[in-house]
Amino acid sequence: MPDDDRLPRSLSARWWRALKAFQAGEPPEAIEHHVAKATAETLRRTHGVPELPALSVQMYLAVASGYPSHDDDGSSSQPLPIHTPTRLARQAVDVLSVMMKDRLALTSPETAALLLARRVVAEVAYAFGLDRMAPVLMGDGFDPVELRHRFDGIVQSNPLGELAKRLLAHPDGSGLRAPGQRRPKFATADLMDVNIEDML
């Protein structure tokens, strides 16, 4: 359940579409694209994370200098913002600064920024959709462990990774779009015996 215990009725239309894709047993690739679209729509609606570039620099410098981005007692020196995506981003800075210290110390600021953006996109997907969908899906008979495994696979998928790159280019969410879903290409000979109604 999400931290604020909101019922699934708080899902936006895009998140409802992702939920329906799960319930209908759509292929994983289709569900990943529904989640990417819903996450992009959420970031647009909430105005993204305008502080993302500054937070990624802060995280990289904290690791490179060896000085933590929080106080010695583990608490952040600044109060967490009310704006949910920004709050998730600041929490991600603290987590990644500790968990990925050795890895970040060997990377460029650009790579550190992408790691942070991927974490933020994943956290937004969980907070605004996946965690809210979970009780409904478990009520439908989905195994909680398997569901968590599937959710983890979704947030690490290519569509959400591409969305993270796009978020770096549009940190305030304006103009942010999910990557398009690749459609299979058919040769003309393959289409000769296809029923058009089946393709609609």
N, C-alpha and C positions, 0 to 999 in steps of 0.2 A: 504494500500500500504506500502511496506517497506520504511524505511527512505531514501534509496538512489534511490527510484523510478525506480528500474530495472524492465524491462518488463519480463513477464513469460518465454520468450525464454532463460533466464539465468538459468532456472531450470536444474539440472543434470538429467541424465536418471532415477535414482531412484525416484527423486521428480516428474518427468513426470509420472512415473508409479503410484505414489500415487494420482496424479491429475486424471488420467484415472480411478482409482478405485472409486473416488468420482463421476465422471461423469457417470460411469456405474452402480452406485447404489449398489456397493458391500456392504456386511454386515459390521457394525462398527468394528468388531474384525479383519477382513481382512484389513481394512483401517489402523487401529492402527499398524498392523505389517508392512504394507508398509511404514508408516511414521517412525517407529522405524528403519527399514532398511535404509531408506534415511538419517535419522539423524546420524546413526552410520557411514554410508559412508561419510557424510559431516565431521564428527569429525576426521575420519581417514585421509581424504584428507587435512584437514586444520591443522593436527597435534595436535588435541585436545586442552586441556588447561593444559600445563605442570605445571603451578603455582597452580593448583586446591588444592593440599594438603596444601600448605602454606596459600592460601587464606581462606580455611576452618578453619585453626587454628587461623588466624588473626581475622576472624569473631567471632569465639567462645570466644576468649580472650577479644575482644572489648566489647562483651555483658557481659561476666562474670566480667570484671573489671569496667564496667560502663563508660568506655571511648569510644567515638565513633571512627569509623574507618575513619572518615573524619574530616575536620576542622569545627569550630563553624559556619561558614557561609554555611555549607552543601556541600562544594566542596571538592573533593578528594585532598589529598596532593600531589599525583602523577598524571602526565598527563596520560590520557587513552591511551592504546596501539593501534597500527594500527591493530594488529591481532584481528579479529572480535570475535572469541570465548573467548579470554582472556578479551577483553573489556567488553563483556556481563557478564563474571564471576565477574569482579571487580564491575560493576554496581549492580549485584545481591548481592554482599557482603554488599554494602551500603544500599540497599533496605531491605534486610533481617535483618540486624543489627537493623534497626528501627522497622520494622513491627513485627518481631518475638522475640523481646527482652525478654519478659517474658517467652515465650516458650523455647527459647534457653538457658536461664539462668537455666532452670530446667532439661536440657538434658545433655547427654554426648558429648564429642567432635566428636565421631563417628556419632551420630545422627545429629549433626549440619552439619557435612561434607555431609551426605546424603541429607539433606534439600537443601544445596547449589548445590550439583550435580544435583538434580531433577530440580532445578530452571534453571541451566545452560542448561541442556538438553532441557527443554521447550523453553528457549529463542533462542537456536540454531535452533530448529524446526520451530519456528515462523520466525526468520530472514532469514533463507535459503530456506524455502519452503512454509509454510502455508500462510504467508503474501503475498508471490508472487503468490500463487495459487488463493487467494481470488478474485481478479478482474475478472479472467476467470470464476470462479464458479458463481459469482454474475451475470456476463454476460449470463451465462447459466440458470439464473432464481432462483438461491439459495437466500433465504432471508438472509440479512446481520446479523441480530440478531441471527437467528437459526444457521448460519454458525459459528459465534463466539462461540456459545454454544457448537457446535460439536467440534470445534478446542480445546476449553478448556477441553472437555472430553477426547480428544485424548492425550493431553500432560499430563493428570493426570492418564492415563491408565497404566495397569500392564506392557505392553511391554516397555514403556518409563521409568517406574520406575525401571525395571530390567536393562535397558540400563544405567541408572544413577549409579546403583551399579557397573556395569562393567566399567564405566568411572572412578570411584574411583580407580579401580585396574589397569587401563590403561590410566592415565591422559594425556599422550602424543598422544593418539589415536591409537598407533601401536597395531595391533592385536584386536582392538575393533570390536565386532560383536554384532548384534542385537539378542535378544533371538529368538529361533525357534518358529514357529507357531504350535500349537498343532493341530493335525489332529484327527478327530473322529475315534475311534476304532470300528471295526465291527466284530461281531462273524461270523464264517464260515457259519452258517445257514442264517445269514442276507445277505450274498453275493451271495447266490445261484440264486436269481432271478434278480440280478443287471446287467444292460447292461454295459459292459465294456467300450463302446464308450462314455457313459454318464459320466464316471469317469475321462476321459482324458481331 
